[in-house]
């Protein structure tokens, strides 16, 4: 009887540990990121005046990234692929949002295998209405916010039918009507600012 009780308690403890690990590493990142208090929404089509990211003749794509955020780490290959595919047509930038550690520009460029500008300025996120990582922002050649949202509905960016950021790039470059995106594209998911934790 005592042995059965101990085995039962051990199984209960094991299930609890697995549940905690699942919550910490997976499930909490599938929930929308809470909107911070005093958040000031920036509407699509708003003029974005960023001195770091002034447009040349190309639209600007800003990738908001935190090396400590699991969601950000998972989508590095996807963002790298976008940079390689559209780098000659789109002005890519990376904004690193992490208050707890220092990273060098070279470390970030190496992660993405791309020599593109890297910034460590939280003000850029605020100007674009970004409060979580990873997030994509596209500013058109007029300096207007064209897209702010997620890369994909899956954490690993593997669903081609929901490559939201890529769809937005394609629509902008082809100068077609802006795609209409659902809440999975536009609601923030991932690690919340300012500390980039969930």
C-alpha positions, 0 to 999 in steps of 0.5 A: 500500500505504501509503495503504491502511494509513493509511486502515485505521489512520484507520478503526480510530481512528475506530471506537475514538473512536465506541466511547469516545463511546458508552460515555461517553454511553450504554452505561455508564448502561444498566448497574446502578449499583454498590452502594457499600461499607458500603451500608445497605439500607432495606427497603420498608415501613421507617419513614422519619423525615425532618424535611424531608419529614414527611407532611401528609395526602398521601404524599411523593414525593422525586425524587433529582436531579443536574443533571450526570447525563445520566440525571437530565437526560433524565427532567426532562420526565417528573418535571415531568409527574408533578408537574403530574398529581399535585401536588394529591394528592402532596407532591413534593420534590426532593433535589439530590445534587451535591458538585461544583457549587452550584445554587440552589433557583430554578435547580432549580425552573425546570428542573422548572417547579414551585415545590416544595421543594428540598433539598441534603441527602445525609442524605435519600438515606442515610435512604431507601437511595438511592445513585444519581440519578435515583431516586424515593422514595414515602413513604406517609401513615404515614411508611413507605417505599412505593417506591424505584426507577426511573422507567422501564426506558428512559432517556428515560421513554417506555415507558408499560408501565414507568412504575414511579414512576407505577404506584406513585403510582397504586397508593398513591392508589387504595389497591390492592395495591402493584404487584410490580415487576421488577429493572428497577424496583428496581435502581439505574441512573444516576449513583452517589453521592457524586459522582454519576458512573458 
